[in-house]
Amino acid sequence: PRLRSLGIINPAHRRINGTTAGGVAGCSRLSSLRGLRHLQLAPVSDVEGLLEAMSDPAFVETLERVEVECHAPVDDSQRREMRQMCEGVGCVVLTCVDAETRARVQREWRHGVEVLY
């Protein structure tokens, strides 16, 4: 049987020296898990690796729902790239810190179309 759902929750915390420990890194290797339907990651510290994994059409084609919380700041171009790569996914929820404003934002797309609340 193939893995259909994957949830990785690895809390991040600040060390006394100001660095961050924990989180989900090494996301580029996720694309080797073809056949997933549901993916939940929190908090992602490797945004570029996540985008690299999502750029693999064979990985994305079976996904029905993706929920990602990013610990690292995400800029507009990275959000656009994520939306474009996940156009075929039923529902994508991205929670992140905006790289420009440092405000916490949440975006949801259904088949590539942004859901506005």
Backbone as ProteinMPNN parsed JSONL, in Angstrom:
{"seq_chain_A": "PRLRSLGIINPAHRRINGTTAGGVAGCSRLSSLRGLRHLQLAPVSDVEGLLEAMSDPAFVETLERVEVECHAPVDDSQRREMRQMCEGVGCVVLTCVDAETRARVQREWRHGVEVLY", "coords_chain_A": {"N_chain_A": [[0.828, -1.199, 0.0], [0.431, 2.246, -0.739], [1.636, 5.332, 0.617], [-0.723, 7.678, 1.515], [-1.371, 9.959, 2.956], [0.409, 12.544, 4.568], [1.659, 14.054, 7.366], [3.685, 16.378, 8.832], [4.717, 17.723, 11.692], [6.735, 19.735, 13.377], [7.614, 21.429, 15.919], [9.049, 24.69, 16.056], [11.522, 26.546, 17.8], [12.968, 29.313, 19.549], [16.346, 29.636, 20.298], [18.465, 30.458, 23.1], [20.579, 31.917, 22.109], [19.529, 33.276, 19.989], [19.153, 31.968, 17.56], [17.113, 29.75, 15.524], [15.583, 26.64, 16.198], [14.437, 23.406, 15.167], [11.426, 22.836, 13.249], [10.51, 22.204, 9.773], [12.68, 20.995, 7.491], [14.592, 20.377, 4.475], [12.78, 19.977, 2.412], [12.796, 19.603, -0.349], [13.142, 16.946, -0.959], [10.677, 15.803, -0.703], [9.312, 15.332, -3.069], [9.876, 12.772, -3.868], [7.97, 11.207, -2.768], [5.726, 10.201, -4.323], [2.24, 9.968, -5.178], [0.926, 10.828, -2.954], [-1.985, 12.135, -1.358], [-2.841, 13.917, 0.585], [-1.117, 16.494, 2.219], [0.552, 17.865, 4.923], [2.431, 20.289, 6.448], [4.353, 21.76, 8.998], [6.25, 23.836, 11.143], [7.493, 25.143, 8.114], [10.823, 25.62, 7.261], [12.279, 25.712, 5.057], [11.636, 27.145, 2.428], [12.387, 27.418, -0.281], [13.143, 24.782, -0.887], [10.67, 23.522, -0.594], [9.268, 24.718, -2.715], [10.78, 23.677, -4.779], [10.147, 20.94, -4.597], [7.407, 21.09, -5.173], [7.518, 21.798, -7.795], [7.659, 19.568, -9.284], [5.748, 17.918, -11.482], [4.796, 15.253, -11.384], [4.722, 14.709, -8.689], [2.879, 16.568, -7.684], [0.519, 16.025, -9.062], [-1.213, 14.09, -7.883], [-1.996, 15.173, -5.516], [-4.545, 16.308, -3.335], [-5.137, 17.946, -1.215], [-3.279, 20.444, 0.4], [-1.596, 21.677, 3.152], [0.284, 24.165, 4.464], [2.455, 25.644, 6.723], [4.61, 28.231, 6.985], [7.671, 28.959, 8.484], [9.754, 30.52, 7.746], [10.112, 33.726, 6.134], [7.962, 34.579, 3.366], [7.873, 35.721, 0.097], [6.011, 37.751, -2.34], [6.483, 36.743, -4.96], [7.216, 34.094, -4.449], [4.832, 33.133, -3.33], [3.126, 33.395, -5.553], [4.388, 31.605, -7.277], [4.001, 29.186, -5.903], [1.189, 29.014, -5.999], [0.788, 28.788, -8.796], [2.114, 26.366, -9.368], [0.502, 24.596, -8.034], [-1.973, 24.496, -9.275], [-3.638, 22.393, -10.078], [-4.356, 21.188, -7.722], [-6.83, 20.398, -5.347], [-7.26, 21.919, -2.92], [-5.285, 24.349, -1.414], [-3.674, 25.558, 1.372], [-1.882, 28.137, 2.612], [0.0, 29.38, 5.163], [1.85, 32.028, 6.353], [4.661, 34.245, 7.012], [4.727, 37.423, 5.756], [7.241, 38.517, 3.614], [7.825, 41.187, 3.151], [6.184, 42.905, 4.8], [6.25, 41.638, 7.227], [4.018, 40.693, 8.447], [1.664, 38.229, 9.525], [0.162, 36.088, 7.244], [-2.509, 34.44, 5.501], [-3.245, 32.353, 2.834], [-5.524, 30.907, 0.585], [-6.125, 28.586, -1.933], [-8.174, 27.193, -4.413], [-8.007, 24.856, -6.755], [-6.145, 26.574, -8.015], [-7.368, 29.057, -7.896], [-7.73, 31.913, -5.975], [-9.212, 31.972, -2.766], [-11.272, 34.231, -1.281], [-11.979, 35.71, 1.804]], "CA_chain_A": [[0.0, 0.0, 0.0], [1.164, 3.498, -0.851], [1.344, 6.384, 1.588], [-1.693, 8.619, 0.945], [-1.411, 11.165, 3.766], [1.629, 12.791, 5.32], [1.652, 15.263, 8.187], [4.912, 16.552, 9.61], [4.621, 18.869, 12.581], [7.951, 19.761, 14.184], [7.637, 22.794, 16.454], [10.287, 25.466, 16.06], [11.674, 27.386, 18.985], [14.147, 30.185, 19.566], [17.373, 29.325, 21.287], [18.898, 31.617, 23.878], [21.529, 32.689, 21.304], [18.801, 33.967, 18.926], [18.904, 31.124, 16.401], [15.888, 28.959, 15.588], [15.759, 25.2, 16.097], [13.199, 22.703, 14.841], [10.821, 23.15, 11.96], [10.594, 21.183, 8.725], [13.68, 21.348, 6.487], [14.828, 19.306, 3.504], [11.505, 19.752, 1.722], [12.967, 19.243, -1.757], [13.065, 15.484, -1.072], [9.278, 15.367, -0.635], [8.818, 14.924, -4.386], [10.059, 11.329, -4.044], [6.784, 10.547, -2.198], [4.634, 10.303, -5.305], [1.023, 9.263, -4.82], [0.277, 11.448, -1.789], [-3.22, 12.898, -1.584], [-2.907, 14.986, 1.582], [0.193, 16.87, 2.74], [0.493, 18.91, 5.938], [3.771, 20.577, 6.958], [4.41, 22.953, 9.86], [6.478, 25.012, 10.317], [8.509, 24.937, 7.083], [11.916, 26.592, 7.295], [12.95, 25.561, 3.759], [10.642, 27.528, 1.423], [12.919, 27.098, -1.615], [13.051, 23.329, -1.037], [9.256, 23.215, -0.795], [8.953, 25.117, -4.089], [11.447, 22.709, -5.655], [9.331, 19.713, -4.587], [6.134, 21.376, -5.84], [7.744, 22.007, -9.231], [7.623, 18.245, -9.912], [4.345, 17.623, -11.812], [4.429, 13.895, -10.964], [4.44, 14.76, -7.255], [1.713, 17.415, -7.439], [-0.693, 15.578, -9.769], [-2.125, 13.285, -7.057], [-2.363, 15.91, -4.301], [-5.899, 16.859, -3.248], [-5.127, 19.009, -0.191], [-1.959, 20.782, 0.925], [-1.612, 22.692, 4.201], [1.667, 24.488, 4.78], [2.734, 26.818, 7.553], [6.022, 28.548, 6.798], [8.357, 29.691, 9.543], [10.577, 31.493, 7.035], [9.329, 34.705, 5.371], [7.616, 34.21, 1.993], [7.559, 36.942, -0.652], [4.921, 37.643, -3.323], [6.844, 35.874, -6.086], [7.161, 32.705, -3.972], [3.408, 32.766, -3.205], [2.621, 33.209, -6.925], [4.974, 30.362, -7.792], [3.299, 28.093, -5.223], [-0.172, 28.945, -6.559], [0.867, 28.282, -10.171], [2.506, 24.953, -9.372], [-0.551, 23.794, -7.407], [-3.259, 24.787, -9.916], [-4.458, 21.194, -10.158], [-4.653, 20.685, -6.38], [-8.149, 20.82, -4.901], [-7.206, 22.979, -1.913], [-3.961, 24.663, -0.864], [-3.722, 26.585, 2.408], [-0.53, 28.577, 2.947], [0.094, 30.352, 6.248], [3.255, 32.423, 6.365], [5.019, 35.612, 7.354], [5.013, 38.177, 4.554], [8.639, 38.953, 3.637], [7.914, 42.648, 3.105], [5.529, 43.576, 5.935], [6.449, 40.806, 8.425], [2.705, 40.341, 8.994], [1.247, 36.842, 9.291], [-0.894, 36.045, 6.231], [-2.982, 33.114, 5.099], [-3.807, 32.314, 1.488], [-6.137, 29.621, 0.232], [-6.44, 28.447, -3.358], [-8.896, 25.979, -4.837], [-7.679, 24.659, -8.175], [-5.412, 27.726, -8.482], [-8.129, 30.296, -7.741], [-7.663, 32.35, -4.575], [-10.466, 32.084, -2.029], [-11.27, 35.445, -0.471], [-12.924, 35.631, 2.924]], "C_chain_A": [[0.871, 1.262, 0.0], [0.717, 4.471, 0.234], [0.431, 7.412, 0.933], [-1.712, 9.962, 1.669], [-0.104, 11.306, 4.522], [1.485, 14.11, 6.057], [2.928, 15.308, 8.998], [4.783, 17.852, 10.385], [5.834, 18.79, 13.507], [8.116, 21.175, 14.735], [9.027, 23.433, 16.413], [10.333, 26.307, 17.333], [12.965, 28.205, 18.883], [15.093, 29.729, 20.673], [17.789, 30.611, 21.992], [19.861, 32.502, 23.084], [20.86, 33.383, 20.105], [18.546, 33.146, 17.674], [17.62, 30.322, 16.605], [16.225, 27.482, 15.42], [14.411, 24.562, 15.799], [12.67, 23.129, 13.49], [11.024, 22.012, 10.977], [11.559, 21.69, 7.663], [13.824, 20.185, 5.509], [13.601, 18.981, 2.683], [11.664, 19.314, 0.27], [12.854, 17.733, -1.969], [11.637, 14.949, -1.012], [8.785, 14.816, -1.968], [9.028, 13.435, -4.654], [8.862, 10.536, -3.502], [5.586, 10.694, -3.135], [3.434, 9.488, -4.846], [0.313, 9.835, -3.604], [-0.991, 12.174, -2.202], [-3.301, 14.101, -0.659], [-1.514, 15.223, 2.147], [0.021, 18.024, 3.713], [1.883, 19.073, 6.537], [3.738, 21.823, 7.828], [5.532, 22.801, 10.878], [7.639, 24.755, 9.356], [9.561, 26.035, 7.188], [12.644, 26.626, 5.95], [11.957, 25.859, 2.633], [11.117, 27.167, 0.018], [12.852, 25.592, -1.883], [11.619, 22.882, -1.277], [8.843, 23.554, -2.227], [9.583, 24.157, -5.089], [10.637, 21.413, -5.734], [8.034, 19.924, -5.353], [6.294, 21.611, -7.339], [7.736, 20.683, -10.0], [6.171, 17.859, -10.202], [3.897, 16.229, -11.366], [4.108, 13.839, -9.474], [3.118, 15.474, -6.992], [0.42, 16.821, -8.001], [-1.672, 14.774, -8.917], [-2.607, 14.025, -5.809], [-3.771, 16.488, -4.397], [-5.963, 18.018, -2.262], [-3.706, 19.176, 0.332], [-2.144, 21.888, 1.958], [-0.174, 22.926, 4.634], [1.712, 25.743, 5.646], [4.229, 27.059, 7.459], [6.547, 29.385, 7.952], [9.195, 30.806, 8.911], [9.675, 32.481, 6.291], [9.128, 34.258, 3.921], [7.242, 35.494, 1.255], [6.479, 36.675, -1.703], [5.254, 36.686, -4.462], [6.812, 34.401, -5.674], [5.714, 32.249, -3.811], [2.801, 32.528, -4.586], [3.117, 31.889, -7.513], [4.262, 29.142, -7.197], [1.899, 27.914, -5.813], [-0.146, 28.344, -7.962], [1.196, 26.801, -10.216], [1.403, 24.053, -8.842], [-1.92, 24.038, -8.033], [-4.183, 23.579, -9.972], [-4.872, 20.62, -8.816], [-5.997, 21.251, -5.922], [-8.119, 21.979, -3.933], [-5.78, 23.121, -1.388], [-4.148, 25.781, 0.151], [-2.277, 26.88, 2.804], [-0.618, 29.648, 4.024], [1.567, 30.719, 6.381], [3.411, 33.843, 6.891], [5.378, 36.305, 6.05], [6.427, 38.751, 4.652], [8.771, 40.465, 3.702], [7.375, 43.304, 4.369], [5.777, 42.885, 7.276], [5.134, 40.465, 9.122], [2.413, 38.877, 8.664], [0.062, 36.864, 8.324], [-1.287, 34.603, 5.95], [-3.626, 33.248, 3.735], [-4.392, 30.927, 1.262], [-6.489, 29.657, -1.241], [-7.176, 27.14, -3.582], [-8.744, 25.877, -6.342], [-7.047, 25.919, -8.769], [-6.118, 29.063, -8.341], [-8.135, 30.682, -6.261], [-9.061, 32.498, -3.973], [-10.343, 33.323, -1.142], [-12.334, 35.327, 0.603], [-13.461, 36.988, 3.244]], "O_chain_A": [[1.909, 1.321, 0.659], [-0.422, 4.434, 0.701], [0.782, 7.965, -0.109], [-2.032, 10.987, 1.068], [0.432, 10.332, 5.051], [1.222, 15.149, 5.453], [3.222, 14.389, 9.762], [4.744, 18.938, 9.806], [5.937, 17.876, 14.325], [8.705, 22.029, 14.072], [10.036, 22.789, 16.701], [9.301, 26.72, 17.862], [13.917, 27.814, 18.208], [14.691, 29.477, 21.808], [17.496, 31.713, 21.527], [19.956, 33.701, 23.347], [21.545, 34.007, 19.294], [17.793, 33.581, 16.803], [17.105, 30.228, 17.719], [17.06, 27.121, 14.591], [13.366, 25.115, 16.141], [13.392, 23.717, 12.684], [11.629, 20.99, 11.301], [11.292, 22.697, 7.008], [13.231, 19.125, 5.711], [13.399, 17.83, 2.297], [10.748, 18.709, -0.289], [12.502, 17.293, -3.063], [11.413, 13.761, -1.247], [7.933, 13.928, -1.994], [8.42, 12.887, -5.574], [8.751, 9.335, -3.747], [4.557, 11.254, -2.757], [3.587, 8.448, -4.206], [-0.779, 9.386, -3.254], [-1.053, 12.76, -3.283], [-3.767, 15.17, -1.053], [-0.812, 14.278, 2.509], [-0.583, 19.042, 3.375], [2.452, 18.12, 7.069], [3.157, 22.836, 7.438], [5.726, 21.711, 11.418], [8.662, 24.202, 9.76], [9.238, 27.222, 7.203], [13.518, 27.464, 5.731], [11.488, 24.941, 1.959], [10.334, 26.663, -0.788], [12.535, 25.179, -2.999], [11.373, 21.972, -2.068], [8.15, 22.772, -2.878], [8.99, 23.856, -6.125], [10.464, 20.854, -6.816], [7.602, 19.045, -6.098], [5.306, 21.622, -8.073], [7.799, 20.679, -11.229], [5.434, 17.509, -9.28], [2.734, 16.044, -11.007], [3.307, 13.009, -9.044], [2.325, 15.026, -6.164], [-0.66, 17.084, -7.472], [-2.868, 14.778, -9.21], [-3.518, 13.561, -5.123], [-4.143, 17.082, -5.409], [-6.739, 18.956, -2.443], [-3.023, 18.206, 0.66], [-2.769, 22.911, 1.679], [0.504, 22.014, 5.108], [1.09, 26.759, 5.336], [5.026, 26.19, 7.814], [5.945, 30.386, 8.341], [9.327, 31.893, 9.473], [8.583, 32.109, 5.862], [10.009, 33.638, 3.325], [6.401, 36.263, 1.72], [6.083, 35.531, -1.928], [4.403, 35.904, -4.883], [6.421, 33.549, -6.471], [5.394, 31.102, -4.121], [2.047, 31.573, -4.776], [2.367, 31.158, -8.159], [3.96, 28.184, -7.908], [1.478, 26.791, -6.092], [-0.968, 27.486, -8.283], [0.623, 26.059, -11.015], [1.369, 22.866, -9.165], [-2.936, 23.808, -7.378], [-5.402, 23.739, -9.916], [-5.653, 19.669, -8.764], [-6.266, 22.441, -6.09], [-8.876, 22.936, -4.098], [-5.154, 22.145, -0.973], [-4.711, 26.829, -0.167], [-1.549, 26.001, 3.265], [-1.233, 30.695, 3.822], [2.426, 29.847, 6.506], [2.435, 34.539, 7.173], [6.242, 35.829, 5.314], [6.776, 39.391, 5.644], [9.744, 40.972, 4.26], [8.034, 44.167, 4.948], [5.544, 43.471, 8.333], [5.137, 40.0, 10.262], [2.866, 38.36, 7.643], [-0.921, 37.569, 8.553], [-0.499, 33.675, 6.137], [-4.446, 34.136, 3.503], [-3.833, 29.916, 1.689], [-7.072, 30.622, -1.736], [-6.831, 26.109, -3.003], [-9.273, 26.691, -7.1], [-7.368, 26.298, -9.895], [-5.529, 30.103, -8.637], [-8.501, 29.879, -5.403], [-9.964, 33.07, -4.584], [-9.409, 33.435, -0.348], [-13.456, 34.894, 0.337], [-14.272, 37.132, 4.158]]}, "name": "protein", "num_of_chains": 1, "seq": "PRLRSLGIINPAHRRINGTTAGGVAGCSRLSSLRGLRHLQLAPVSDVEGLLEAMSDPAFVETLERVEVECHAPVDDSQRREMRQMCEGVGCVVLTCVDAETRARVQREWRHGVEVLY"}
